[in-house]
Amino acid sequence: MRPATKLQVFANFLIPKNITTLYHPPYSPDLSPPDYFLFPKLKMKLKGLHFVDVAEIQEAVTDELKEVQKEEFSAAFQKLYDCAKACMYADGAYFE
């Protein structure tokens, strides 16, 4: 018999206390639209630039986001959907 994982021990602690828990899939950067699509695009465009204040950063980021075509957003969210579906089918197991 395998020893209980930390998650199992924690769940066994919460269940008798009637504490509601929510299932969250394992962390995966592939499931985050900004990490998956927007942040790399923004980093490439803004790399090496220096800004005076937060307002200037916000303006530069907003300008870059306005340049992103609707088709690019659509394709990114389709990839996100496909990755999320693969994660669900893997039942939380690691996959690439």
N, C-alpha and C positions, 0 to 999 in steps of 0.2 A: 504494500500500500504506500502510495506516494504521500509525502508530507503536504499539508495544506499550504497554498500560496498565501501571500499577504492579502491579496484581494479576497480570497475565500474567508480568511480569518476576520477581515473587516466586515464582509457581508454577514457572516454569522453573528457578529456583534450588533449590527444594525437591525436585522430581521426581527428579533424578539421585541425590539423597542418600537416597532411599527414605523420606522423611518423610511420614507419613500426614497428610492434611488433611481437614477436614470442611467441607462446604458449609453456609453459613448464609445465609438469605434477607437481603436488605437490611433495615436497621433500619427498623421502622415502628411508631410508637406504637399503631397500630390492631391490632397483633398481640400486644400485651401486655395480658392481662386486667386487671391493676391499673390501668394507665393508661386503659384503655378503659372500665372500669366502676367499680371500687371507689374509686380515688383521687379522682375528681371528686365522687363521692357523699360520701366522708368529708370532703373539703375544705369542701363546702358546710355540712355539719353542725357542723364544729369551727371554722369560720372565726371569728376574733375572740376565741376563748377563750384563756386563758393557763393554763399548767400549772406546777406546782411542780417536778416531776421526771419522769423517764422512766416510772416506775411509774404515775403519774397519766395520762400520755399513753396508755400501753398499756391502762389500764382504760377510758378514754373511747373509744378505738378499738374495743376488744373489745365494749363495750356497743352501739356503733353497728352493728357487724357482725352482732350477734345480732338486730338489728331488720330486717335484709335478708331478704326472703322468698325461699324456695326458687325460686319462679317467676322472680324477678328474676335470680338466679344462672343459672338455666337459659337464660333469654333472652339474657343477656350471653355465655354460652359458645356459644350458637348463632350470635350475631353474630361472635364470634371465629372460629368454624369457617368461616363464610361468607367472612370477610376473608382467612383463611389460604388457602382454596381459590382465591379471586380472585387472590391473590399468586402462587400456584403456576401458575395458568393464564396469568398475565402473564409468567411466566418471568423474574421479577426486574425487569421493566420498570416504570416509574412508572405509577401509575393512581390514580384517586380514586373 
